């Protein structure tokens, strides 16, 4: 005797199989994303991004990273005096928390790397980030990325490593912090 499976049973079995596959696929995608973010965290920590891109606060043992402003760049509204003049072979100076730098290029301020939509990388795409690092241009196409940002070294990372760094930067808490625009050398000299 031949057994006939009703069409509804076949459809139900197919739906269950697809749902199970989607669940497994979703978990696999989430695991891959989590691994990419973890790799990015490792890279960002290893290459010292917080050294310049995270404001500091004074702790019991001297300056320490202010984790409430992780990777948010030079603090908005910070008043700085004119940088000291270069003397002898010295060519650069930094603010006490290393978020502002002055040299022959003018004055540069560490960018907000958090995913804030208005003041950070919130509107950036992965391609924009890769192009910025590879070409040394803000947003991948505009003004040059200034010293001391070592983009010339970081451009040697693999695409996978740069994508991991971007994924990690997208995962940190957004901090609204509008970093000042760079100051050109002529403007700096006029002050």
Secondary structure, DSSP 8 states (H G I E B T S, - for coil): ------HHHHHHHHHHHHHHHHHHHHHHHHHHHHHHHHHHHHHHHHTTHHHHHS-EEEETTEEEE-GGGTT--S-TT----------TT---EE-TTSSEEEETTEEEE----S--TTTSSTT--HHHHHHHHHHTBGGGTSSB--TT--HHHHTTS-HHHHHHHHHHHHHS----------B-HHHHHH-
